[in-house]
Amino acid sequence: MLDRSEVRESYAGRKVMITGGLGFIGSNLARELVGFGSHVTIVDSMLPNYGARLGNVSDIRDVIDLNISDIRDTHSLQHLLRGHDVIFNLAGQTSHLDSMTNPYTDLEINCASQLSLLETCREVNPHARIVFASTRQIYGRPRYLPVDEDHPIQPVDVNGINKTAGEWYHMLYGRVHGMNVTALRLTNTYGPRMRIADARQTFLGLWVRAVVKGEEITVLGSGTQLRDFTFIDDAVHAFLLAGADPRADGRVYNVGGGPPISLRDLAEMVIELAGGGTYAFAPFSADLKVIDIGDYYADASRIRSELGWEPTTPLEEGLARTIAFYRSEELSQWLEDHD
């Protein structure tokens, strides 16, 4: 297993691409890689409502290559993909509700574009290591808890189906074409730079925005639903491990597994850390109710045992850091599609 210093050394001087790199996870990953001495290229289409912000990389803008391009554009991809040692593929559409109201766009971004990237990479850069950002949503409503990687795949929405296809394309290209691919099934990643304009990335963004603005938190459902959460620093470390360790080739990993907490207790924790506030329950809307998954928390023992990944940021600490970040920012800039 690689320790943190070995991970850092493995990226020094290497050429790394991040698709979707102007978003929440991608920008935090880019910042870490720049600190490691990597040559970082970000590719992002900056489509509205998906969380891309130039401000997310303002502090590293002068030391990265930034290309505003859509990975559905195979002509651009042929040029962009050449020569990179590692490709972190984070481009995607994350909203479950949007996938139900606009399924064809979700199909293009989460499915067809992934195939386009893989096929182009096979042609121009077949030896690159590719780490794909998958999601726990592909499991659907859990049959058992905690959910491990062997749990049946039974998505409850279009987003889950297309993300499943995107992940399986990666695994197929690994098996058939010998490409080095890994998929990380992410669970409720949160932290500084997450989207707070709406719930397209995580409902927790809306909660943080509410307490920072002195507004009431809305808890959908009974509040007894159980969830686990992953702080951004820990998620970034999982990506870095997967991109550095050959033992990750061809593997799928859950990234989550923190102690589960009910949404009611989570709301109370957020309010306490914010120094005050209120919350109220509200019923699910009809369109949300049919795709709600109930309780979910992950078994992340595979990535722990194979790659040595361990989350190091307790939920209370991560939430406190997140609230402090948005309190130090001009909040209005985070409520716009682009800055």
TORROGU-480899 format. One record per residue (C-alpha): residue in three letters; residue number from 1; x, y, z. Coordinates in steps of 0.1 Angstrom, whole numbers. Layout:
N
type|seq|px|py|pz
Ala|NUM|X|Y|Z
...
# end
This chain:
339
type|seq|px|py|pz
Met|1|0|0|0
Leu|2|12|35|-8
Asp|3|15|60|21
Arg|4|8|97|15
Ser|5|44|106|8
Glu|6|46|78|-19
Val|7|14|90|-34
Arg|8|27|126|-36
Glu|9|60|114|-52
Ser|10|42|93|-78
Tyr|11|25|124|-92
Ala|12|55|147|-93
Gly|13|62|158|-128
Arg|14|34|137|-143
Lys|15|9|149|-168
Val|16|-26|146|-154
Met|17|-60|155|-170
Ile|18|-92|161|-151
Thr|19|-125|161|-170
Gly|20|-151|182|-152
Gly|21|-122|198|-134
Leu|22|-139|232|-128
Gly|23|-165|215|-105
Phe|24|-165|207|-69
Ile|25|-144|175|-67
Gly|26|-123|182|-98
Ser|27|-111|216|-86
Asn|28|-101|203|-52
Leu|29|-83|174|-69
Ala|30|-65|198|-92
Arg|31|-53|219|-63
Glu|32|-38|189|-46
Leu|33|-21|177|-78
Val|34|-6|211|-84
Gly|35|9|209|-49
Phe|36|24|176|-58
Gly|37|42|191|-88
Ser|38|19|176|-115
His|39|13|192|-149
Val|40|-25|195|-147
Thr|41|-49|200|-176
Ile|42|-85|207|-169
Val|43|-112|200|-195
Asp|44|-147|213|-187
Ser|45|-177|222|-209
Met|46|-190|247|-183
Leu|47|-226|237|-190
Pro|48|-251|256|-169
Asn|49|-263|241|-136
Tyr|50|-235|215|-133
Gly|51|-213|233|-108
Ala|52|-184|245|-130
Arg|53|-169|277|-118
Leu|54|-138|295|-129
Gly|55|-135|308|-94
Asn|56|-129|272|-82
Val|57|-94|274|-97
Ser|58|-86|311|-94
Asp|59|-57|304|-71
Ile|60|-41|279|-94
Arg|61|-52|293|-128
Asp|62|-17|304|-138
Val|63|-1|270|-132
Ile|64|-27|248|-150
Asp|65|-38|243|-186
Leu|66|-75|250|-189
Asn|67|-95|239|-219
Ile|68|-132|248|-222
Ser|69|-144|218|-242
Asp|70|-171|191|-242
Ile|71|-159|155|-240
Arg|72|-186|147|-265
Asp|73|-164|165|-290
Thr|74|-142|136|-303
His|75|-122|160|-325
Ser|76|-110|180|-295
Leu|77|-105|148|-274
Gln|78|-80|134|-299
His|79|-58|164|-292
Leu|80|-64|167|-255
Leu|81|-60|131|-245
Arg|82|-25|126|-259
Gly|83|4|123|-236
His|84|-14|123|-203
Asp|85|-2|97|-177
Val|86|-34|98|-156
Ile|87|-69|108|-165
Phe|88|-94|116|-138
Asn|89|-128|114|-155
Leu|90|-152|134|-134
Ala|91|-173|149|-162
Gly|92|-210|141|-156
Gln|93|-245|152|-148
Thr|94|-253|145|-111
Ser|95|-289|155|-106
His|96|-313|126|-102
Leu|97|-344|147|-107
Asp|98|-330|164|-138
Ser|99|-323|130|-153
Met|100|-360|121|-150
Thr|101|-372|154|-166
Asn|102|-344|155|-193
Pro|103|-333|119|-198
Tyr|104|-317|124|-232
Thr|105|-292|150|-219
Asp|106|-283|127|-191
Leu|107|-278|99|-216
Glu|108|-255|120|-237
Ile|109|-234|132|-208
Asn|110|-233|102|-185
Cys|111|-233|75|-211
Ala|112|-225|84|-246
Ser|113|-197|109|-237
Gln|114|-180|82|-215
Leu|115|-179|59|-245
Ser|116|-165|87|-266
Leu|117|-137|94|-242
Leu|118|-128|58|-238
Glu|119|-128|50|-275
Thr|120|-107|81|-283
Cys|121|-83|73|-254
Arg|122|-80|37|-268
Glu|123|-69|52|-301
Val|124|-45|79|-290
Asn|125|-34|71|-254
Pro|126|-42|35|-245
His|127|-17|33|-217
Ala|128|-31|61|-196
Arg|129|-45|53|-162
Ile|130|-82|63|-160
Val|131|-101|68|-128
Phe|132|-139|72|-133
Ala|133|-162|90|-108
Ser|134|-191|66|-104
Thr|135|-219|69|-77
Arg|136|-236|49|-50
Gln|137|-269|58|-69
Ile|138|-264|28|-91
Tyr|139|-273|5|-62
Gly|140|-308|19|-59
Arg|141|-327|10|-28
Pro|142|-305|-12|-6
Arg|143|-314|-48|-1
Tyr|144|-290|-49|29
Leu|145|-268|-25|48
Pro|146|-240|-15|47
Val|147|-239|-18|9
Asp|148|-207|-35|-5
Glu|149|-196|-36|-41
Asp|150|-213|-70|-46
His|151|-247|-55|-39
Pro|152|-271|-59|-69
Ile|153|-272|-30|-93
Gln|154|-308|-18|-94
Pro|155|-310|20|-102
Val|156|-342|39|-94
Asp|157|-337|67|-119
Val|158|-323|75|-153
Asn|159|-291|90|-138
Gly|160|-284|57|-120
Ile|161|-289|37|-152
Asn|162|-266|60|-173
Lys|163|-239|61|-146
Thr|164|-240|23|-145
Ala|165|-235|22|-182
Gly|166|-207|47|-180
Glu|167|-190|27|-153
Trp|168|-194|-6|-172
Tyr|169|-180|9|-204
His|170|-148|17|-183
Met|171|-147|-18|-170
Leu|172|-153|-33|-204
Tyr|173|-125|-13|-220
Gly|174|-102|-25|-192
Arg|175|-110|-61|-198
Val|176|-112|-62|-236
His|177|-86|-35|-246
Gly|178|-62|-38|-216
Met|179|-67|-2|-205
Asn|180|-60|7|-169
Val|181|-93|17|-154
Thr|182|-107|21|-119
Ala|183|-142|32|-108
Leu|184|-150|50|-75
Arg|185|-186|48|-63
Leu|186|-189|80|-44
Thr|187|-212|86|-14
Asn|188|-225|121|-5
Thr|189|-193|140|-10
Tyr|190|-194|174|7
Gly|191|-171|203|16
Pro|192|-158|237|4
Arg|193|-167|245|-32
Met|194|-197|222|-33
Arg|195|-227|235|-51
Ile|196|-251|254|-28
Ala|197|-273|270|-55
Asp|198|-296|240|-55
Ala|199|-297|203|-46
Arg|200|-282|191|-80
Gln|201|-251|178|-63
Thr|202|-262|172|-27
Phe|203|-290|184|-4
Leu|204|-264|193|22
Gly|205|-254|223|0
Leu|206|-289|237|5
Trp|207|-286|231|43
Val|208|-253|249|46
Arg|209|-266|278|25
Ala|210|-296|280|48
Val|211|-277|282|80
Val|212|-252|307|66
Lys|213|-281|329|55
Gly|214|-300|324|87
Glu|215|-328|305|71
Glu|216|-346|274|81
Ile|217|-334|239|70
Thr|218|-359|218|52
Val|219|-357|180|60
Leu|220|-376|159|35
Gly|221|-394|129|48
Ser|222|-394|117|84
Gly|223|-358|126|91
Thr|224|-351|90|101
Gln|225|-333|82|69
Leu|226|-297|71|74
Arg|227|-268|84|53
Asp|228|-230|84|53
Phe|229|-209|113|41
Thr|230|-174|118|27
Phe|231|-155|150|32
Ile|232|-139|163|0
Asp|233|-103|159|12
Asp|234|-109|122|18
Ala|235|-126|117|-15
Val|236|-97|134|-33
His|237|-72|111|-15
Ala|238|-92|81|-28
Phe|239|-88|94|-64
Leu|240|-51|100|-59
Leu|241|-46|65|-45
Ala|242|-66|49|-74
Gly|243|-45|68|-99
Ala|244|-12|59|-83
Asp|245|-15|23|-73
Pro|246|-15|-4|-100
Arg|247|-35|-27|-77
Ala|248|-65|-5|-85
Asp|249|-65|-16|-122
Gly|250|-99|-31|-131
Arg|251|-113|-26|-97
Val|252|-145|-9|-84
Tyr|253|-145|7|-50
Asn|254|-171|23|-27
Val|255|-158|56|-13
Gly|256|-178|63|19
Gly|257|-185|42|49
Gly|258|-184|69|76
Pro|259|-206|63|106
Pro|260|-242|66|94
Ile|261|-264|94|108
Ser|262|-301|102|105
Leu|263|-311|133|86
Arg|264|-327|146|118
Asp|265|-295|143|137
Leu|266|-275|157|108
Ala|267|-298|188|107
Glu|268|-293|193|145
Met|269|-255|189|140
Val|270|-254|215|113
Ile|271|-274|240|133
Glu|272|-253|235|164
Leu|273|-221|240|144
Ala|274|-236|271|128
Gly|275|-244|286|162
Gly|276|-281|284|158
Gly|277|-310|279|134
Thr|278|-341|259|129
Tyr|279|-353|230|108
Ala|280|-387|217|97
Phe|281|-399|186|80
Ala|282|-416|185|46
Pro|283|-431|157|26
Phe|284|-413|145|-5
Ser|285|-428|158|-37
Ala|286|-443|131|-59
Asp|287|-414|131|-84
Leu|288|-388|128|-56
Lys|289|-406|102|-36
Val|290|-406|77|-64
Ile|291|-368|78|-67
Asp|292|-359|81|-30
Ile|293|-337|52|-19
Gly|294|-344|52|18
Asp|295|-315|43|41
Tyr|296|-281|41|26
Tyr|297|-246|37|39
Ala|298|-216|20|23
Asp|299|-192|-7|32
Ala|300|-158|7|21
Ser|301|-137|-22|34
Arg|302|-125|-32|-1
Ile|303|-107|1|-7
Arg|304|-94|1|28
Ser|305|-79|-34|25
Glu|306|-66|-31|-11
Leu|307|-54|5|-13
Gly|308|-51|15|24
Trp|309|-77|44|21
Glu|310|-90|57|53
Pro|311|-112|88|58
Thr|312|-95|111|82
Thr|313|-121|139|86
Pro|314|-149|133|111
Leu|315|-183|146|100
Glu|316|-185|172|126
Glu|317|-151|187|116
Gly|318|-159|185|79
Leu|319|-192|203|84
Ala|320|-175|230|106
Arg|321|-149|236|79
Thr|322|-176|238|52
Ile|323|-197|263|71
Ala|324|-167|284|79
Phe|325|-157|284|42
Tyr|326|-190|298|30
Arg|327|-192|323|58
Ser|328|-159|337|46
Glu|329|-171|340|10
Glu|330|-194|364|-8
Leu|331|-224|340|-8
Ser|332|-241|355|-39
Gln|333|-213|343|-62
Trp|334|-221|307|-52
Leu|335|-257|311|-62
Glu|336|-249|317|-99
Asp|337|-243|291|-126
His|338|-210|307|-136
Asp|339|-188|334|-122
# end
